[in-house]
Amino acid sequence: MTMKKEYFTLVLLVVVSYAMYRLYEPFWMSIIVASLLAISTHHIQMGFFKLTNSRFWASALSTLVLSALFFAPMGYFLFHFSVFLQNLDPASLEKIDVHLRSWIAHLPPALSNIEAKMELSLSKFDPASFAQNSLEYASLIGGFAMSFLSRTVFILAFYFVALYYGKEIFEFFKRSAHFPQQESTLIIFEMRSSMSVVFYSILATAVFEGALFGIAVEYMGYNGLLFGIMFGFASLIPVVGGAIMWLPFTLFELSVGNTQSAIFIALYTIVVISIIADTFIKPVIIKIINKKLIKPEDKINELIIFFAIIAGLSTFGFWGMIIGPAITVLFLTLMRISEAVPQEEMIH
């Protein structure tokens, strides 16, 4: 009788679990991202808790900080980019096209291969058609912005819940799954330490390099805040991230005849940001973060995190930079637990 009862309970649990999955299917990505962000920013919540002595206000202030530092810049960028497309002047596009073709025509013979590729790309670009479709592009950007902002609201809501009730939720699932105390503590510690390093490293890189690029373009007369935000998000893409911003910027300056400005922004980005900041200063920042948040013997190789971010971005899109390292850290932690289990226990 007991066996039948346990079997019935198990079947019922599987059915209801599937029903829960289907019920919350539109929100799973938001829930996962919010949970990982809550794990990554645990130190921020603890700092606010010491200040306010209230878990509610600590969670609320942490949510406010996350929205201000991470989501507000993206909303600012999407809004201004949509406005730019709506006010796009066809004559300015044609002028840029003429200047760029003239510049390409005067390239030295040694760069004939680059010249041919650029001419091929320009032949596919129709300024008049692009200008006519700019409102459609602006509408698409606006739709993406609304989708992003709506998902942001859910992420922030789930993020607050994960911070405020996270301990109770974790303890409930641990008891329900009958997971051993030592292993569960190790998993949450590893996830919290490693994800904090990943999150703060990503944030420090975006803010630092975005600020450097924003200062340069502000000096040139452009909106430094807007282009700094754009460069900050672009810098999150490993290897080629910065080039996504400075190369089109350089080509635009060349197309309107500002050769000195084009040379300045190219050299400034390559030397100051890519070489000095990215190669020498950023590792120091990450090393400081590592030293503060994670013990040296538990440190995960930076190369592993590097490929985890690339894999996450290619598989899950924008939020992959959080999900990719999380999956990798969880896998390595479980492998470490399996390695520590005595062979006798594994046999029995």
C-alpha positions as CSV (number, residue, x, y, z in Angstrom):
1,M,0.0,0.0,0.0
2,T,2.9,2.3,0.9
3,M,4.6,1.6,-2.4
4,K,1.4,2.4,-4.4
5,K,1.0,5.7,-2.5
6,E,4.6,6.7,-3.2
7,Y,4.2,5.8,-6.8
8,F,1.0,7.8,-7.1
9,T,2.7,10.8,-5.4
10,L,5.7,10.6,-7.8
11,V,3.5,10.5,-10.9
12,L,1.3,13.3,-9.6
13,L,4.5,15.4,-8.9
14,V,5.8,14.8,-12.4
15,V,2.4,15.8,-13.9
16,V,2.1,18.9,-11.8
17,S,5.8,19.8,-12.4
18,Y,5.1,19.7,-16.2
19,A,2.0,21.8,-15.7
20,M,4.1,24.4,-13.7
21,Y,6.7,24.4,-16.5
22,R,4.0,25.2,-19.1
23,L,2.3,27.7,-16.9
24,Y,5.5,29.8,-16.3
25,E,7.2,29.0,-19.7
26,P,7.1,32.7,-20.9
27,F,8.9,33.7,-17.7
28,W,11.5,31.1,-17.3
29,M,14.3,33.1,-18.9
30,S,13.5,36.1,-16.8
31,I,13.4,33.9,-13.6
32,I,16.7,32.3,-14.4
33,V,18.4,35.6,-15.2
34,A,17.0,37.3,-12.1
35,S,18.1,34.3,-9.9
36,L,21.6,34.5,-11.3
37,L,21.8,38.2,-10.9
38,A,20.6,37.8,-7.3
39,I,23.4,35.3,-6.7
40,S,26.0,37.6,-8.4
41,T,25.0,40.7,-6.4
42,H,24.7,39.0,-3.0
43,H,27.5,41.3,-1.7
44,I,25.5,44.4,-2.6
45,Q,22.5,43.2,-0.7
46,M,24.6,42.4,2.3
47,G,26.1,45.8,2.3
48,F,22.6,47.4,2.2
49,F,21.4,45.0,4.9
50,K,24.2,46.2,7.3
51,L,23.2,49.8,6.5
52,T,19.4,49.4,6.9
53,N,19.2,46.3,9.1
54,S,16.1,45.4,7.0
55,R,16.0,42.6,4.4
56,F,13.1,44.3,2.6
57,W,15.0,47.6,2.1
58,A,18.2,45.9,1.3
59,S,16.5,44.0,-1.5
60,A,14.6,47.1,-2.7
61,L,17.8,49.3,-2.8
62,S,19.7,46.5,-4.5
63,T,17.0,46.3,-7.2
64,L,17.1,50.1,-7.6
65,V,20.9,50.0,-8.0
66,L,20.7,47.2,-10.6
67,S,18.0,49.1,-12.6
68,A,20.1,52.3,-12.5
69,L,23.4,50.8,-13.4
70,F,22.4,48.1,-15.9
71,F,18.9,48.6,-17.4
72,A,18.6,52.4,-17.5
73,P,21.6,52.8,-19.9
74,M,20.1,50.3,-22.3
75,G,16.7,52.1,-22.3
76,Y,18.5,55.4,-22.9
77,F,20.3,54.0,-25.9
78,L,17.3,52.3,-27.5
79,F,15.2,55.5,-27.1
80,H,17.8,57.8,-28.7
81,F,18.6,55.4,-31.5
82,S,14.9,55.1,-32.3
83,V,14.6,58.9,-32.4
84,F,17.7,59.2,-34.6
85,L,16.2,56.8,-37.2
86,Q,12.9,58.7,-37.2
87,N,14.7,62.0,-38.0
88,L,17.2,60.5,-40.5
89,D,17.9,62.9,-43.4
90,P,18.2,61.2,-46.9
91,A,20.5,64.0,-48.2
92,S,23.0,63.3,-45.4
93,L,23.1,59.6,-46.2
94,E,23.8,60.4,-49.9
95,K,26.5,62.9,-48.9
96,I,28.2,60.2,-46.7
97,D,27.9,57.7,-49.5
98,V,29.7,60.1,-52.0
99,H,32.5,61.0,-49.6
100,L,33.1,57.3,-48.6
101,R,33.3,56.3,-52.3
102,S,35.7,59.1,-53.0
103,W,37.9,58.1,-50.0
104,I,37.9,54.4,-51.2
105,A,39.0,55.5,-54.7
106,H,42.1,57.1,-53.3
107,L,43.3,54.1,-51.3
108,P,46.9,53.0,-52.2
109,P,47.3,50.0,-54.5
110,A,48.5,47.8,-51.7
111,L,45.0,48.0,-50.2
112,S,43.3,46.9,-53.4
113,N,41.7,43.8,-51.8
114,I,40.1,46.0,-49.0
115,E,39.0,48.5,-51.6
116,A,37.2,45.8,-53.7
117,K,35.4,44.5,-50.6
118,M,34.3,48.0,-49.5
119,E,33.1,48.9,-53.0
120,L,31.1,45.6,-53.0
121,S,29.5,46.5,-49.7
122,L,28.7,50.0,-50.8
123,S,27.1,48.7,-54.0
124,K,24.5,46.9,-51.9
125,F,23.8,50.1,-50.0
126,D,21.0,52.4,-51.3
127,P,20.8,55.6,-49.3
128,A,17.4,56.6,-50.6
129,S,15.9,53.1,-49.9
130,F,17.5,53.1,-46.4
131,A,16.1,56.6,-45.6
132,Q,12.6,55.5,-46.8
133,N,12.7,52.5,-44.6
134,S,14.1,54.4,-41.6
135,L,10.7,54.7,-40.1
136,E,10.2,51.0,-40.4
137,Y,13.6,50.4,-38.8
138,A,12.7,52.9,-36.0
139,S,9.4,50.9,-35.5
140,L,11.4,47.7,-35.2
141,I,13.8,49.3,-32.7
142,G,10.9,50.7,-30.8
143,G,9.2,47.3,-30.7
144,F,12.5,45.7,-29.5
145,A,12.8,48.5,-26.9
146,M,9.3,47.8,-25.5
147,S,10.0,44.0,-25.5
148,F,13.3,44.6,-23.7
149,L,11.7,47.0,-21.1
150,S,8.8,44.7,-20.4
151,R,11.2,41.8,-19.9
152,T,13.3,44.1,-17.7
153,V,10.3,44.8,-15.5
154,F,9.8,41.0,-14.9
155,I,13.5,40.5,-14.3
156,L,13.6,43.3,-11.7
157,A,10.4,41.9,-10.1
158,F,11.8,38.3,-9.9
159,Y,15.2,39.8,-8.8
160,F,13.6,41.4,-5.8
161,V,11.8,38.2,-4.9
162,A,15.0,36.2,-5.3
163,L,16.8,38.6,-3.0
164,Y,14.0,38.9,-0.4
165,Y,12.9,35.2,-0.3
166,G,16.1,33.6,-1.8
167,K,17.2,31.8,1.4
168,E,13.8,30.3,2.1
169,I,13.3,29.2,-1.5
170,F,16.8,27.6,-1.6
171,E,16.2,25.8,1.8
172,F,12.8,24.6,0.6
173,F,14.1,23.0,-2.6
174,K,17.1,21.6,-0.7
175,R,14.7,19.8,1.7
176,S,12.4,18.7,-1.0
177,A,15.2,17.2,-3.1
178,H,16.9,15.7,0.1
179,F,20.2,17.3,-1.1
180,P,23.1,16.8,1.4
181,Q,24.0,19.9,3.4
182,Q,27.7,19.9,2.6
183,E,27.2,19.6,-1.2
184,S,24.5,22.2,-1.3
185,T,26.5,24.7,0.7
186,L,29.5,24.1,-1.6
187,I,27.4,24.7,-4.7
188,I,25.8,27.9,-3.5
189,F,29.2,29.2,-2.3
190,E,30.9,28.4,-5.6
191,M,28.1,29.9,-7.6
192,R,28.0,33.0,-5.5
193,S,31.8,33.6,-5.6
194,S,32.3,32.9,-9.2
195,M,29.2,34.6,-10.5
196,S,30.1,37.7,-8.5
197,V,33.5,37.9,-10.1
198,V,31.9,37.4,-13.6
199,F,29.2,40.1,-13.0
200,Y,31.4,42.7,-11.4
201,S,34.1,42.1,-14.1
202,I,31.6,42.6,-16.9
203,L,30.2,45.7,-15.2
204,A,33.6,47.2,-14.5
205,T,34.7,46.5,-18.1
206,A,31.6,48.1,-19.6
207,V,31.6,51.2,-17.4
208,F,35.4,51.8,-17.6
209,E,35.9,51.3,-21.4
210,G,32.5,53.0,-22.2
211,A,33.6,56.0,-20.1
212,L,36.9,56.2,-22.0
213,F,35.2,56.1,-25.4
214,G,32.5,58.5,-24.3
215,I,35.0,61.1,-23.2
216,A,36.8,61.0,-26.5
217,V,33.6,61.4,-28.7
218,E,32.3,64.1,-26.3
219,Y,35.6,66.0,-27.1
220,M,34.8,65.6,-30.8
221,G,31.3,67.1,-30.3
222,Y,29.1,64.0,-30.2
223,N,26.8,62.7,-27.4
224,G,29.4,61.1,-25.1
225,L,26.9,59.5,-22.9
226,L,25.1,57.8,-25.8
227,F,28.2,56.5,-27.6
228,G,29.8,55.6,-24.2
229,I,26.8,53.4,-23.4
230,M,27.0,51.9,-26.9
231,F,30.7,51.1,-26.6
232,G,30.2,49.7,-23.1
233,F,27.7,47.2,-24.3
234,A,29.7,46.4,-27.4
235,S,32.8,45.8,-25.2
236,L,31.0,42.9,-23.5
237,I,31.5,40.9,-26.8
238,P,35.0,39.3,-26.5
239,V,37.7,40.1,-29.0
240,V,35.7,42.1,-31.6
241,G,33.4,44.1,-29.3
242,G,35.2,47.4,-29.4
243,A,35.7,47.3,-33.2
244,I,32.0,47.1,-33.6
245,M,31.9,50.8,-32.4
246,W,35.2,52.5,-33.4
247,L,35.5,51.1,-36.9
248,P,32.1,52.4,-38.2
249,F,32.8,55.6,-36.3
250,T,36.1,56.0,-38.1
251,L,34.6,55.2,-41.5
252,F,31.9,57.8,-40.8
253,E,34.4,60.5,-40.0
254,L,36.3,59.6,-43.2
255,S,33.1,59.7,-45.2
256,V,32.4,63.3,-44.2
257,G,36.0,64.4,-44.7
258,N,37.1,64.5,-41.1
259,T,40.3,62.6,-41.6
260,Q,42.1,63.9,-38.5
261,S,39.1,62.9,-36.3
262,A,39.0,59.5,-37.9
263,I,42.7,58.9,-37.2
264,F,42.3,60.2,-33.7
265,I,39.4,58.0,-32.7
266,A,41.0,54.9,-34.3
267,L,44.4,55.4,-32.6
268,Y,42.8,56.5,-29.3
269,T,40.6,53.3,-29.2
270,I,43.4,51.0,-30.2
271,V,46.1,52.4,-28.0
272,V,44.3,53.8,-25.0
273,I,41.3,51.4,-24.7
274,S,42.4,48.2,-26.4
275,I,46.1,48.1,-25.4
276,I,46.4,50.2,-22.2
277,A,43.0,49.8,-20.6
278,D,42.0,46.4,-21.8
279,T,45.4,44.7,-21.7
280,F,46.9,46.3,-18.6
281,I,44.3,48.0,-16.4
282,K,41.4,45.7,-16.8
283,P,43.3,42.6,-15.5
284,V,44.3,44.6,-12.5
285,I,40.7,45.5,-11.8
286,I,39.6,41.8,-12.2
287,K,42.5,40.7,-10.0
288,I,41.3,43.0,-7.3
289,I,37.7,41.7,-7.6
290,N,39.0,38.1,-7.5
291,K,41.0,38.9,-4.4
292,K,38.1,40.4,-2.6
293,L,35.4,37.9,-3.6
294,I,37.0,34.5,-4.1
295,K,39.8,32.5,-2.5
296,P,42.9,31.9,-4.8
297,E,42.6,28.1,-4.6
298,D,38.9,28.3,-5.7
299,K,39.6,30.7,-8.6
300,I,38.3,29.6,-12.0
301,N,40.6,30.1,-14.9
302,E,39.9,33.3,-16.8
303,L,40.1,31.4,-20.1
304,I,37.2,29.2,-19.1
305,I,35.1,32.2,-18.2
306,F,36.1,33.8,-21.5
307,F,34.8,30.9,-23.6
308,A,31.8,30.5,-21.3
309,I,30.7,34.1,-22.1
310,I,31.3,33.6,-25.9
311,A,29.3,30.3,-25.8
312,G,26.5,31.9,-23.7
313,L,26.2,34.9,-26.1
314,S,26.0,32.7,-29.1
315,T,23.5,30.3,-27.6
316,F,21.2,32.5,-25.4
317,G,21.8,36.0,-26.9
318,F,22.4,39.0,-24.7
319,W,21.7,37.3,-21.4
320,G,24.1,34.5,-22.3
321,M,26.9,36.5,-20.8
322,I,25.3,35.6,-17.4
323,I,23.8,32.2,-18.2
324,G,26.9,30.8,-19.9
325,P,29.3,31.2,-17.0
326,A,26.6,30.1,-14.5
327,I,26.2,26.7,-16.4
328,T,30.0,26.3,-16.6
329,V,30.5,27.1,-12.9
330,L,27.7,24.7,-11.9
331,F,29.2,21.9,-14.0
332,L,32.7,22.4,-12.7
333,T,31.3,22.5,-9.1
334,L,29.4,19.2,-9.6
335,M,32.5,17.6,-11.1
336,R,34.5,18.7,-8.0
337,I,31.9,17.2,-5.7
338,S,31.9,13.9,-7.7
339,E,35.7,13.9,-7.6
340,A,35.6,14.3,-3.8
341,V,33.2,11.4,-3.3
342,P,35.1,8.2,-2.1
343,Q,35.1,5.4,-4.6
344,E,33.5,3.1,-2.0
345,E,30.5,5.4,-1.7
346,M,30.1,5.6,-5.5
347,I,30.1,1.8,-5.7
348,H,27.5,1.4,-2.9
